[in-house]
Amino acid sequence: MHAQGLKVVQDIVLNHGSPAFGMTRPQPMFGKIYDKDGKLIADEQNLPPYKLDPVRHLLHRFYHAYDDVAQLTNNNDENPAVLDYFTGAYLQWIGQGADAFRIDTLSHMPTAFWKQFSARIRAKHPGFFMYGEAFDPDDIGKYTWAQNGGISLLDFPLEQAFKDVFEHAGSDYGKLAARLYLTNGPYANPYELVTFYDNHDMKRLNASDHGFIDANNFLFTARGIPAVYYGSETGFERGRGEHEGNRNYYGQPRVDAGPSSPIYQHLKRIAQLREKTPALQRGLMLPLRFAGDQAAFYRVYQKGDTHQIALVLLNKGDQPADFTISDDLQPGPWKAAFGDKVIDVANGASLHASVGAHDVQVYLLDAIATRSDLVAELMRLMQERGHPAN
């Protein structure tokens, strides 16, 4: 994968292991953990958790004596040996090529555990990126704070807003704006959140082709790191839940037919634009309009020798939409990312543009941000992008 220019994000789990109890007959290696030399160090022995005896039985000490996720082992985060084991195991995987970790069931273990785990990983690999799965709606941001390990997250609050907006024609873009948390929100850094609209544990996006196209246009231009679940590039099994076909086999025929899908074609277009546009990848996000079928915002990247301002215009309506932008608009030649149109904006003037039905246009200005009100907004976004207490 590295030879093809791809990074490897490894899905890891520390909270639980294999099915461990309730089996009608013993299954080889189920409920067991071995060290790197093949020595058995933990075994649930097909016992329900309440029958475990971690005080007297050495092989039970790796597990809590209560259940958590289904009938899986419940690893004991209070046992230092558990932390030692998983830190060593995943450092080994990094040595074999993992570039980042996606942590399963992050919220099932306390932040004190994650603080130690992340510190040990980053002591060997400074800046190593990790993000986790946490559903806690009332306290989700705490995992991202430095004092709790500085682990980013899958953006579940925004995921729900995606469904509210893109599954229903005529819905309000404002529902997305409320979940961006660009200033004084719950997260240490909202730009490091992994954004998505469906995955293997929930119902797939139940949208029309236009709904998928609109969702992807927003996903790849807004803040965050976009993730697309397999099959969603063609609307596969749309609306299906976890045990209702969500994880069905996609198959080579569907892979081969993918490029003919309008969802696929528009996704490829916007993904390729993001790939070559620094402002869309890493720029600050300054909202201008989120109402009805229209959204408009800036993405601004100013670092080193790269200075770029992107104006994103989104239309999810069935008819072309006209935009007039004047707020914080810096004068200069704004070049359309799709097409060859250039709009020369004079000082104090507006930018007028039309965006087709269920489409996006991005205008780019490769320049240092100098307009005073724009610079002031960017400074505010930088200074207030994290949680006030973090």
C-alpha positions in Angstrom: 0.0 0.0 0.0 2.8 2.4 0.8 4.3 1.7 -2.6 1.1 3.0 -4.1 1.2 6.2 -2.1 -1.5 5.0 0.4 -1.4 5.3 4.2 -2.5 2.5 6.4 -5.1 3.2 9.1 -5.3 0.2 11.4 -8.6 -0.6 13.2 -7.6 -1.6 16.8 -9.5 -2.7 19.8 -8.4 -2.7 23.5 -11.7 -2.9 25.3 -12.8 -6.4 24.3 -11.6 -9.5 22.5 -13.2 -12.6 21.0 -16.5 -14.3 21.9 -15.7 -15.7 25.4 -18.7 -17.3 27.1 -22.1 -18.8 26.5 -20.7 -21.3 23.9 -22.5 -24.7 23.9 -19.1 -26.3 23.3 -15.6 -25.0 23.6 -14.2 -23.2 20.6 -10.4 -23.2 20.1 -8.7 -20.0 21.1 -12.0 -18.2 21.9 -11.7 -16.1 25.0 -8.0 -16.5 25.1 -5.0 -14.2 24.8 -1.4 -15.2 24.0 1.8 -13.3 24.2 4.2 -12.8 21.2 5.9 -16.1 22.1 2.6 -18.1 22.0 2.2 -18.4 25.8 -1.3 -18.3 27.1 -1.7 -15.3 29.4 -5.5 -15.0 29.7 -8.4 -17.3 29.4 -12.1 -16.8 30.2 -12.7 -20.6 30.0 -16.2 -20.1 28.6 -17.3 -18.8 31.9 -19.9 -16.0 32.3 -18.0 -13.0 33.7 -19.6 -13.1 37.1 -18.0 -16.6 37.6 -14.5 -15.3 36.9 -12.1 -15.2 39.9 -9.4 -12.6 39.0 -8.2 -12.6 42.6 -7.2 -16.3 42.7 -7.0 -17.3 39.1 -4.0 -15.9 37.2 -5.6 -16.4 33.7 -8.7 -14.4 34.8 -6.9 -11.2 35.8 -6.9 -9.8 32.2 -10.7 -9.5 32.3 -13.3 -7.7 34.3 -15.7 -9.9 36.2 -18.7 -8.3 34.5 -19.8 -8.1 30.9 -19.8 -5.1 28.6 -20.1 -5.7 24.8 -22.2 -8.7 23.9 -20.5 -12.0 25.0 -17.0 -10.7 24.3 -14.1 -10.6 26.8 -14.1 -7.4 28.8 -10.4 -6.4 29.2 -9.5 -5.0 32.6 -8.2 -1.5 32.1 -7.2 -1.4 35.8 -4.7 -4.1 35.4 -1.3 -2.7 34.3 -0.5 -5.9 32.5 -3.3 -5.1 30.1 -1.9 -1.7 29.2 1.6 -3.2 28.8 0.3 -5.9 26.5 -1.6 -3.8 24.1 1.0 -1.0 24.0 3.6 -3.6 23.1 1.3 -5.2 20.5 0.4 -2.0 18.7 3.9 -0.6 18.8 4.8 -3.7 16.9 2.1 -3.1 14.4 3.4 0.5 13.9 6.8 -1.0 13.2 5.2 -3.2 10.5 3.7 -0.2 8.7 0.6 1.2 10.5 0.4 5.0 9.9 -2.6 5.7 12.2 -5.1 4.0 14.5 -8.8 3.9 14.5 -9.8 2.8 18.1 -12.9 0.7 18.5 -15.2 1.3 21.5 -13.1 4.2 22.9 -15.7 5.3 25.3 -15.9 1.8 27.0 -12.5 2.5 28.7 -11.7 5.5 31.0 -9.7 8.5 29.9 -7.0 7.7 32.4 -6.2 4.5 30.5 -6.2 6.3 27.1 -3.9 9.0 28.5 -1.3 6.4 29.4 -1.8 4.4 26.1 -1.4 7.5 23.9 1.6 8.8 25.9 3.5 5.5 25.4 2.7 5.3 21.7 3.7 8.9 21.0 6.8 8.6 23.1 8.1 6.2 20.4 6.2 7.9 17.5 5.6 11.6 18.2 2.4 13.0 16.6 1.1 9.6 15.8 -2.6 10.1 14.8 -5.3 8.2 16.5 -9.1 8.6 16.4 -11.7 6.7 18.2 -15.3 5.5 18.3 -17.3 7.3 21.1 -21.1 7.8 21.2 -21.2 9.8 24.4 -23.5 12.7 23.3 -23.1 14.7 26.5 -19.3 14.5 27.0 -17.9 13.4 23.7 -15.2 15.9 23.4 -13.2 14.9 26.5 -11.3 12.2 24.7 -9.7 14.8 22.4 -8.3 16.9 25.2 -4.5 16.7 25.9 -5.0 15.8 29.6 -7.1 12.7 28.4 -4.8 11.5 25.7 -5.4 13.8 22.8 -7.2 11.2 20.7 -9.5 12.5 18.0 -12.9 11.1 17.2 -15.3 9.9 14.6 -17.7 12.8 14.3 -21.0 11.2 15.4 -22.9 14.4 16.1 -22.2 15.6 12.5 -23.1 12.2 11.1 -26.7 12.5 12.5 -26.9 16.0 11.0 -25.9 14.5 7.6 -28.8 12.2 7.7 -31.2 14.9 8.8 -30.2 17.1 5.9 -29.3 14.8 3.0 -32.0 12.1 3.4 -34.8 14.7 3.1 -35.4 17.0 0.1 -36.0 20.6 1.1 -34.2 20.2 4.5 -32.2 23.0 6.0 -28.4 23.3 5.7 -28.5 25.0 9.1 -28.8 21.7 10.8 -25.2 21.0 9.7 -23.9 24.4 10.9 -25.0 23.6 14.4 -22.8 20.6 14.6 -19.5 22.0 13.2 -18.4 23.4 16.6 -15.8 25.7 15.0 -15.4 27.9 18.0 -15.6 27.1 21.8 -17.0 23.6 21.1 -16.4 20.4 22.9 -13.4 19.3 21.0 -9.7 20.2 21.3 -9.5 20.5 17.5 -12.6 20.0 15.3 -10.5 19.9 12.2 -9.0 16.6 13.2 -12.4 14.8 13.5 -13.1 12.1 11.1 -16.3 12.9 9.3 -18.7 10.4 7.8 -22.4 9.8 7.1 -22.7 6.0 7.6 -20.7 3.0 8.7 -20.9 -0.7 9.5 -22.7 -0.2 12.9 -25.6 1.9 11.8 -28.1 2.3 9.0 -26.5 3.4 5.8 -27.5 6.8 4.4 -31.0 6.4 3.0 -30.8 9.1 0.3 -31.5 9.5 -3.4 -28.6 9.7 -5.8 -28.8 13.4 -5.5 -28.8 13.2 -1.7 -25.5 11.2 -1.9 -24.0 13.6 -4.3 -24.9 16.6 -2.1 -23.6 14.8 1.0 -20.2 14.0 -0.6 -19.9 17.6 -1.9 -20.2 18.8 1.7 -18.1 16.0 3.2 -15.1 16.8 1.0 -15.2 20.6 1.3 -16.1 21.1 5.0 -13.8 20.8 8.0 -12.6 17.4 9.2 -11.1 14.3 7.6 -13.7 12.6 5.3 -14.3 8.8 5.4 -16.5 6.9 3.0 -17.9 3.5 3.9 -17.4 0.8 1.2 -20.3 0.8 -1.2 -21.5 4.3 -0.4 -19.7 5.5 -3.5 -22.6 3.9 -5.4 -25.4 4.0 -2.9 -25.1 0.3 -2.0 -27.8 -1.1 0.4 -29.0 2.4 1.2 -31.0 2.6 4.4 -30.0 -0.9 5.6 -29.0 -1.4 9.2 -26.2 -3.4 10.8 -28.0 -6.8 10.6 -30.3 -5.9 7.7 -27.8 -6.0 4.8 -25.5 -3.1 5.8 -22.4 -5.4 5.6 -23.4 -7.4 2.6 -20.8 -8.6 0.1 -20.1 -5.9 -2.5 -18.4 -8.1 -5.1 -16.3 -7.5 -8.1 -19.2 -6.9 -10.6 -20.3 -3.9 -8.5 -16.7 -2.7 -8.3 -16.4 -2.9 -12.1 -19.8 -1.1 -12.5 -18.9 1.6 -10.0 -17.6 4.3 -12.5 -21.0 4.3 -14.3 -22.8 5.5 -11.1 -23.5 9.3 -10.9 -22.7 9.1 -7.2 -19.3 7.6 -8.0 -18.6 10.2 -10.7 -19.4 13.2 -8.6 -17.5 11.7 -5.6 -14.4 11.2 -7.7 -14.6 14.8 -9.0 -14.9 16.4 -5.5 -12.3 14.1 -3.9 -9.8 14.9 -6.6 -10.4 18.6 -6.0 -9.8 18.2 -2.3 -6.6 16.2 -3.0 -5.0 19.1 -4.9 -6.4 22.0 -2.8 -4.6 22.7 0.5 -7.4 25.0 1.7 -9.9 22.3 1.5 -7.7 19.8 3.3 -6.3 21.9 6.1 -7.8 25.4 6.0 -9.8 27.1 8.6 -13.6 27.1 7.9 -15.5 30.4 8.0 -19.3 30.0 7.5 -21.1 32.6 5.4 -24.5 31.1 4.8 -26.2 27.9 5.9 -29.9 28.1 5.0 -32.4 26.1 3.0 -30.8 24.4 0.1 -27.7 26.7 0.0 -24.4 26.7 2.0 -21.4 29.0 1.5 -18.2 29.2 3.5 -14.5 30.0 3.2 -11.7 27.6 3.8 -8.4 29.5 4.4 -4.9 28.0 4.6 -2.0 30.3 5.3 1.2 28.6 6.2 4.8 28.6 4.9 4.8 29.3 1.2 1.2 28.2 0.7 -1.5 30.9 0.9 -4.9 30.0 -0.4 -8.5 31.1 0.2 -11.3 28.9 -1.1 -14.9 30.0 -1.4 -17.2 27.0 -1.4 -20.7 27.3 -2.8 -23.1 24.4 -2.4 -26.6 23.9 -3.8 -28.7 20.9 -3.0 -31.8 22.2 -4.6 -33.5 20.9 -7.8 -32.9 24.3 -9.6 -29.7 26.4 -10.2 -29.0 28.8 -7.3 -27.5 32.3 -7.5 -25.0 33.4 -4.9 -23.9 36.9 -4.0 -20.9 37.0 -1.7 -19.5 40.2 -0.1 -18.8 39.4 3.6 -15.1 39.1 4.3 -14.4 38.9 0.5 -10.9 39.7 -0.4 -10.3 41.5 -3.8 -8.4 39.7 -6.5 -8.8 37.1 -9.3 -11.0 34.2 -8.0 -10.6 31.2 -10.3 -13.3 28.5 -10.5 -12.0 25.1 -9.6 -14.5 23.5 -12.0 -14.1 25.2 -15.4 -11.9 28.1 -16.4 -13.9 31.0 -15.3 -12.1 33.8 -13.4 -14.0 36.5 -11.5 -12.0 39.7 -10.8 -13.3 41.1 -7.6 -12.6 44.8 -6.9 -12.1 46.2 -3.5 -15.4 46.5 -1.8 -17.3 44.6 -4.5 -19.2 41.3 -4.5 -18.8 38.0 -6.1 -21.8 36.8 -8.1 -22.0 33.2 -9.2 -24.6 30.5 -10.2 -24.3 26.9 -9.0 -26.2 24.1 -10.8 -28.8 21.9 -9.2 -27.2 19.4 -6.7 -23.8 20.8 -7.5 -20.8 22.6 -6.0 -18.5 25.3 -7.1 -15.3 26.3 -5.5 -13.5 29.6 -6.2 -9.8 29.9 -5.4 -7.7 32.9 -4.6 -4.0 32.0 -4.2 -3.0 35.0 -2.0 -2.0 36.1 1.5 -5.1 37.0 3.5 -4.9 40.8 3.9 -8.5 42.1 4.3 -8.7 43.3 7.9 -12.1 41.8 8.7 -11.2 38.5 7.2 -7.9 38.4 9.1 -9.8 39.2 12.3 -12.2 36.3 11.7 -9.4 33.9 11.0 -7.6 35.0 14.2 -10.8 34.3 16.1 -11.2 30.9 14.6 -7.6 30.0 15.5 -7.8 31.3 19.0 -11.2 29.8 19.9 -11.2 26.6 17.9 -10.8 24.3 20.9 -12.8 23.8 24.1 -12.5 26.8 26.4 -11.3 24.7 29.3 -8.7 22.7 27.3 
